[in-house]
Amino acid sequence: MKKILLFILFSAFLGYSSCNKEEEKGDSTLHLDFNFLFEDEEFIINEVYNYPLDYTFKIEKLLLYISEVKLKDDEGNSHDISKIIFVDSDANDNGITVVIPEGNYKSITFSIGVPQSLNGTENPDFDAALYDPNHPLSLSNTMYWTWNTGYRFVLLDGRINTNPTEDEDFETLLSIHTGKDYSYRSKTINLNYTAVKDNSGEILMTFNVEDFLAGETDIIDIAVDNQSHGTNEGLANRLSDNVIKAVIVE
């Protein structure tokens, strides 16, 4: 009887100790901020930039979706940060704030685009109009292809001057919108981030816009390849590949 009593007391003590350890592990606030640069300077909408193929160009609108954001800690546990985030490169404040457990985080995984489960492409009852105006998937963000039944992943609109030494006319329209499942891209980047209990910290996700069209391994000749609206799969995939490679996290 004494042995049984001791066993019960010992088990209760272990349970109490375990609960205390869990209670001791607190929460930390994380600011995930988004930054857009062009050749290490702040990216500016409608600014005229030089293109590697001796053109000049300007981007008039740049919008995109980031999705399935997850952090992995040093014990191999995955922590969901956000399912879907709408980002406007011209917004005054880009970013989200979340609460995560304290600890050391070794990597971040994210995707560019809208996951199939949210995109409505295979759901005949999907209705984007049901989303609240403040929701990332709201029609108010102008990212839903009503005619194509699905969301744009990256919307890049602008104009090109193919003869900048002769005139200042931006005569060529640049309009590349990705948004099919084949343009969905994912990436994992190593981190060395420590979330401290009851404190806040920041992770900065930077988009190097100069590489969106003129990537390190693929420079798109935008005088020729400049239109994609769900039909030009080749160009959409080239842009998608360049965009995901152009993202760094620190």
C-alpha positions in Angstrom: 0.0 0.0 0.0 2.9 2.4 0.8 4.5 1.6 -2.5 1.3 2.4 -4.3 0.9 5.6 -2.4 4.5 6.6 -3.2 4.0 5.8 -6.8 0.9 8.0 -7.0 2.7 10.9 -5.2 5.7 10.5 -7.5 3.6 10.5 -10.6 1.7 13.6 -9.4 5.0 15.3 -8.8 6.3 14.5 -12.3 3.0 15.8 -13.8 3.3 18.9 -11.8 6.9 19.5 -12.8 6.1 18.9 -16.4 3.2 21.4 -16.3 5.4 24.0 -14.6 8.0 23.6 -17.4 5.3 24.1 -20.0 4.0 27.1 -18.2 7.5 28.6 -17.9 7.8 28.6 -21.7 6.1 31.9 -22.7 5.2 33.7 -25.8 7.0 36.3 -27.9 5.8 38.8 -30.4 7.1 38.6 -34.0 6.9 41.3 -36.6 7.2 39.9 -40.1 8.0 42.8 -42.3 8.2 43.1 -46.1 10.6 45.3 -47.9 11.0 46.1 -51.6 14.4 47.2 -53.0 15.8 48.0 -56.4 19.6 47.6 -56.5 19.8 48.1 -52.7 17.7 51.3 -52.8 14.1 51.7 -51.8 11.9 50.5 -54.7 9.6 53.3 -55.9 6.5 52.9 -58.0 6.7 54.8 -61.3 10.4 55.4 -60.9 12.3 55.0 -64.2 14.9 52.3 -63.9 17.6 51.0 -66.3 17.1 47.5 -67.8 20.1 45.3 -68.7 19.0 45.1 -72.3 19.5 48.8 -72.8 15.9 49.7 -72.1 14.4 51.8 -69.4 11.2 50.9 -67.7 8.9 51.8 -64.8 6.6 49.6 -62.7 3.2 51.2 -62.1 1.8 48.5 -59.9 3.3 45.5 -58.0 1.1 43.3 -55.9 1.6 39.7 -54.7 0.5 37.0 -52.3 2.7 35.3 -49.7 1.2 32.1 -48.2 1.9 29.1 -46.0 4.4 30.9 -43.9 5.9 28.6 -41.3 8.8 28.7 -38.8 10.8 25.6 -37.8 12.5 25.6 -34.4 15.7 23.9 -33.4 13.7 20.9 -32.1 12.2 20.3 -35.5 8.7 21.6 -34.6 6.9 23.6 -37.3 4.9 26.7 -36.3 2.3 28.3 -38.6 2.7 32.0 -39.0 0.1 32.9 -41.7 -2.0 31.1 -44.3 -2.3 34.0 -46.7 -0.9 37.6 -46.8 -1.6 40.2 -49.4 1.3 42.6 -50.1 1.2 45.9 -51.9 4.7 47.1 -52.7 3.5 50.7 -52.6 1.8 50.5 -49.2 3.2 52.6 -46.3 3.2 49.7 -43.9 3.8 46.2 -45.1 3.9 43.4 -42.6 2.1 41.3 -40.0 2.4 40.8 -36.3 2.0 37.4 -34.7 2.6 35.6 -31.4 5.0 32.6 -31.4 6.5 30.5 -28.6 9.8 31.6 -27.2 12.7 29.6 -28.6 15.3 29.3 -31.3 14.1 29.2 -34.9 16.3 27.7 -37.6 14.3 28.2 -40.9 11.3 29.9 -42.5 9.2 28.4 -45.3 6.9 30.4 -47.4 5.2 30.4 -50.9 4.5 33.0 -53.5 0.9 32.6 -54.6 -2.4 31.4 -53.3 -2.5 27.7 -52.3 -5.0 25.5 -54.2 -7.1 25.0 -51.1 -7.9 28.8 -51.0 -7.8 29.6 -54.7 -11.3 28.2 -55.5 -10.2 26.8 -58.9 -11.7 23.4 -58.1 -14.6 24.5 -55.9 -17.8 25.3 -57.9 -19.3 26.9 -54.8 -16.4 29.3 -54.2 -17.4 33.0 -54.0 -14.7 35.6 -53.5 -17.3 38.2 -52.8 -18.0 36.6 -49.4 -14.7 37.8 -48.0 -14.6 40.8 -45.7 -13.0 43.9 -47.4 -10.1 43.7 -44.9 -9.4 40.0 -45.7 -6.3 39.3 -47.9 -8.5 37.5 -50.4 -11.1 40.3 -50.7 -12.2 41.5 -54.1 -11.1 44.9 -52.9 -7.5 43.9 -53.5 -8.2 43.5 -57.2 -6.3 40.2 -57.3 -9.2 37.9 -58.3 -9.6 36.9 -61.9 -13.4 36.8 -62.2 -13.2 35.6 -65.8 -10.5 33.0 -65.0 -12.0 31.8 -61.6 -8.9 32.1 -59.5 -6.5 34.6 -57.9 -3.5 36.3 -59.4 -0.3 35.4 -57.5 1.9 38.3 -58.8 0.5 41.3 -60.5 3.2 43.4 -62.3 2.2 46.3 -64.5 4.3 49.0 -66.1 5.7 50.5 -69.3 8.9 50.1 -71.3 11.0 52.5 -73.4 12.9 50.4 -75.8 14.8 53.4 -77.3 15.8 55.6 -74.4 18.7 57.2 -76.3 16.3 58.5 -78.9 13.2 59.5 -77.0 11.4 59.4 -73.7 8.3 57.5 -74.8 7.3 54.5 -72.8 5.5 53.0 -75.7 5.4 49.4 -74.8 3.0 48.0 -72.2 4.3 45.6 -69.5 1.6 43.5 -67.9 2.5 40.1 -66.4 0.0 38.5 -64.0 0.7 35.0 -62.7 -2.1 33.0 -61.1 -2.3 29.4 -62.2 -1.3 26.5 -60.0 1.8 26.0 -62.2 3.1 29.4 -61.0 2.9 28.6 -57.3 6.4 28.6 -55.8 7.8 27.7 -52.4 11.1 28.3 -50.6 12.8 27.5 -47.3 15.5 29.8 -46.0 17.8 29.1 -43.0 17.5 31.4 -40.0 19.2 32.2 -36.8 16.3 33.8 -34.9 15.7 33.7 -31.1 12.2 34.6 -29.8 12.5 35.9 -26.3 9.7 35.5 -23.8 7.5 38.6 -23.4 9.7 40.5 -25.9 9.2 41.4 -29.5 11.5 40.8 -32.5 11.5 41.2 -36.3 12.2 39.1 -39.3 12.6 41.1 -42.5 11.6 39.6 -45.9 13.2 41.6 -48.7 12.1 41.5 -52.4 14.9 42.5 -54.8 12.6 43.8 -57.6 15.5 44.3 -60.1 15.6 40.4 -60.2 11.9 39.9 -60.9 12.3 40.4 -64.6 16.1 40.3 -65.0 17.1 37.4 -62.8 20.6 36.1 -62.3 20.0 33.1 -64.6 17.1 34.4 -66.8 16.8 37.9 -68.2 13.4 38.3 -69.8 13.5 40.4 -73.0 10.5 42.6 -72.0 10.4 44.3 -75.4 9.2 41.0 -76.7 7.9 39.0 -73.7 5.7 41.4 -71.8 2.2 40.1 -71.6 0.8 37.2 -69.5 -2.7 36.9 -68.1 -3.2 33.3 -67.4 -2.6 32.1 -70.9 1.2 32.6 -71.5 2.4 29.8 -69.2 6.1 30.0 -70.3 6.4 33.7 -69.4 4.4 33.3 -66.2 6.7 30.5 -65.1 9.8 32.6 -65.9 8.6 35.4 -63.8 7.6 33.1 -61.0 11.0 31.5 -60.9 12.7 34.9 -60.8 10.5 36.2 -58.1 11.0 33.3 -55.6 14.8 33.5 -56.2 14.7 37.3 -55.5 13.5 36.9 -51.9 15.9 37.0 -49.0 15.1 36.8 -45.3 17.1 38.2 -42.4 
